[in-house]
Amino acid sequence: MGVILSLGRQKAFLRDGEWRCADLALEQQLNHITSQWIAETGGPKLDSPDPEVEAAHELARRTGGRVLLQSKSNARKAHRIYFARRQYRLAFF
């Protein structure tokens, strides 16, 4: 379902691989950091029982936030989402 992350006085919600937040700048920053993390490390482990939770905990570590609430996601759907985000993007002209 999703994960709620607390960053100071702001809250952000991760669902289906995308962050949502009332603060648009924070939302964009979290999505950028997530994309960066996936590009650097490959993101959540391939055998992760819940990639959304793993991603949220990593973002909490990187941003100094904390996970307030987590609910189990659809594992099949989450694995497809994060697998697609792991794929390299090549710039062809």
N, C-alpha and C positions, 0 to 999 in steps of 0.2 A: 504494500500500500504506500508507505512513505516514511520519511524520517524528518523530524523537526530539529533544526540546529539553532542554538542561541549564540549570538555574537554581540556581546554587550547588551544593549537595549533592543537590538533588532532580532527578529526571528526569520528563519528561512526554511522552506519546505522542499525536500528532494523527492521527486516522483518521476518515474520513467526516465531517469538519467538527466533530468533538467531541474535546476533550482528555480524556485519562485519566491519572491520577497516583495514586500510593500515598497522597499527602497530599490528603485531600478538600478542604481549604480552598484549596490551591493549584489543584486541578482546577477548582473553582468560579470562582476568580479568573480563570484563563486563559480559561474559557468566557465569562465576563462581559466581559473585555477584548476577546475576539474579536467578540462580539456588538456591543459598543460601536464597534469599528473598522468593522464592516460597516455599522452605522447611520450613522456619520459620513462614510464615504468610498465606500461601495458594495462594499467588500471587494476581493478579487482582480479583476484586469482581466478583462473578458469574453473576451478572446482569449488569456488566460494558458495556456501549455502545461501547467502543473500548479498549479492553485489551492491545493492543500494546502501545497505548498512555499512559495508566495508568502505564504500566511497565516502559516506557521511563521516565516518570516524576519521578517515584520512584528512578530509577537509577541516574537521574540527582541530586536528593536530596541527595542520598547516596555518590555520587562521587564529588559533587561540580560542576557538569557540568550544561549545560542548553540546553533545547530543541530549536533547530533552526527552524525546519520545521516538520510539521506533516501532513499526508494525511490519509484520512479515509481508514481503512482496511476492508476486507471482514469479517464482524462480525461473521458469522457462522464458517468460517475457523479458525479465531483467537480464538473463544471460544473452538473449538475442540483441538487446539494446547495447549492452557493453561490448559484445563481440563486434558489432557494426562500428562502434566508435574506436575500436582498436585498429581498424584497417588503415593503412597508410594512404595518404592522399598525395598523388603525384601530379605535378604541374606539367601538363603537356600543352604545347603551343599549337 
